[in-house]
Amino acid sequence: MTPRPARIWHLPALARVLWSHTRADDHPRARSRLSDLVLLNGLRRRDTLRMVRHGGRITGFLARRDGLILALYVSPGARRRGLGRALLREAKAQTAALSIWTPQDNAVARRFYAAEGFVTMGYGDGSGNDEALPEVLMVWSANPHHPGQHRLGRHAA
């Protein structure tokens, strides 16, 4: 379950993971399958694209540009096995802060990110994503600021 770099020959399997979400009956179609493959290849070439396997098959991936998570998908049949968490924890170990835009109506994803220490920082109307879905900006920091804490640990006299 250790994340590995995605290679060009992994693109068909990565696309199947992506399509298990974006080609679901209740998801709006934003791109053609060819466009998805071109997009994944661009992520592989220009950004950080890491994948995980379960049962010998590629079942999840995380795409990231610096501290911005561009995509995190795990196949529906492979969920709740720690694959998304493994991808996310690897990204956390490599940067001091991460952010992700996720659909407002995706309660499962929002709970997952909240359990991983992400907090809601803003909302978008969907103009910034391919599906035009209202979204939530969630942010994680290795050194979060907690209101009410004092730097010195007690009040200065």
C-alpha positions in Angstrom: 0.0 0.0 0.0 3.0 2.3 -0.3 2.4 5.2 -2.8 4.5 5.0 -5.9 5.1 7.4 -8.8 2.7 7.0 -11.7 4.3 6.1 -15.1 2.9 6.5 -18.5 1.9 2.8 -18.7 -0.2 3.3 -15.6 -2.5 5.8 -17.4 -5.3 3.4 -18.4 -5.6 2.0 -14.8 -5.5 5.6 -13.4 -8.2 6.6 -15.8 -10.4 3.6 -14.6 -10.1 4.9 -11.1 -11.0 8.4 -12.2 -13.9 7.2 -14.3 -15.3 5.1 -11.3 -16.2 8.5 -9.9 -16.6 10.9 -12.9 -18.6 8.4 -15.0 -21.0 7.5 -12.2 -24.7 8.0 -13.1 -25.1 10.9 -10.7 -21.9 12.8 -11.8 -22.1 15.5 -14.5 -19.9 14.8 -17.5 -17.2 17.4 -18.0 -14.6 15.9 -20.3 -14.3 13.2 -22.9 -12.4 10.0 -22.0 -9.5 11.1 -24.3 -9.4 14.5 -22.5 -9.2 12.7 -19.2 -6.2 10.6 -20.5 -4.5 13.8 -21.7 -5.2 15.4 -18.4 -3.7 12.5 -16.4 -0.6 12.4 -18.6 -0.1 16.1 -18.0 -0.4 15.6 -14.3 2.1 12.8 -14.5 4.6 15.0 -16.5 4.2 18.4 -14.8 3.1 17.6 -11.2 3.3 15.0 -8.5 1.1 12.0 -9.4 1.3 9.1 -6.9 -0.7 5.9 -7.0 -1.4 3.0 -4.7 -2.3 -0.6 -5.4 -4.6 -3.0 -3.6 -5.0 -6.7 -4.6 -2.4 -6.2 -7.4 -4.4 -3.5 -9.1 -4.1 0.3 -9.1 -6.9 1.5 -7.0 -6.1 5.1 -6.0 -4.1 8.2 -6.9 -3.3 11.6 -5.7 -2.2 14.5 -8.0 -0.6 17.5 -6.4 1.1 20.7 -7.5 3.1 21.9 -4.6 0.6 22.3 -1.7 -2.5 22.1 -3.8 -4.1 18.7 -4.2 -5.5 18.6 -7.7 -7.2 15.2 -7.3 -7.5 12.3 -4.8 -9.5 9.3 -6.0 -9.8 5.8 -4.6 -11.9 3.1 -6.5 -15.2 2.6 -4.7 -14.5 -1.1 -4.1 -11.1 -0.3 -2.4 -12.3 2.4 0.0 -12.0 2.2 3.8 -8.7 0.3 3.5 -6.4 3.2 4.2 -5.4 3.9 0.6 -6.5 7.5 0.5 -5.0 8.1 3.9 -1.7 6.6 2.8 -1.6 8.9 -0.2 -2.5 11.9 1.9 0.0 11.2 4.6 2.8 10.9 2.1 1.8 14.3 0.8 1.7 15.7 4.3 5.2 14.5 5.0 6.5 16.4 2.0 5.0 19.9 2.6 4.0 22.2 5.5 0.5 22.9 4.2 -2.0 21.3 1.8 -5.2 22.5 0.3 -8.0 20.9 -1.8 -11.2 22.1 -3.4 -13.9 19.4 -3.0 -17.6 19.5 -4.0 -19.8 20.9 -1.3 -22.2 18.0 -1.6 -19.5 15.3 -1.1 -20.0 14.8 2.6 -17.9 11.6 2.6 -14.9 13.5 1.2 -15.4 16.4 3.6 -15.5 14.1 6.6 -12.4 12.3 5.4 -10.4 15.5 5.0 -11.7 16.8 8.4 -10.6 13.6 10.1 -7.2 14.2 8.5 -6.9 17.6 10.1 -8.2 19.8 7.2 -10.4 22.7 8.0 -12.9 24.6 5.8 -11.5 27.9 4.7 -13.8 29.0 2.0 -16.5 28.3 -0.6 -16.6 28.5 -4.4 -19.6 28.7 -6.8 -18.2 26.1 -9.1 -16.7 28.4 -11.7 -13.3 27.1 -10.9 -13.9 23.4 -11.7 -14.8 21.4 -14.8 -18.2 20.2 -13.5 -19.3 23.7 -12.3 -20.2 22.2 -8.9 -20.2 24.4 -5.8 -17.1 23.6 -3.9 -15.4 23.9 -0.5 -11.7 24.9 0.1 -10.2 22.7 2.8 -6.7 23.4 4.2 -4.3 21.4 6.4 -1.2 22.8 8.1 1.6 21.0 9.9 1.6 23.9 12.3 -2.0 25.0 12.7 -2.8 28.1 14.7 -5.3 27.5 17.5 -7.1 30.5 18.7 -6.8 31.1 22.4 -3.3 29.7 22.7 -0.6 32.1 23.8 2.9 31.9 22.5 4.5 32.1 25.9 2.1 29.7 27.4 0.8 32.2 30.0 -0.1 35.9 30.1 2.6 38.4 30.3 2.4 40.6 33.4 
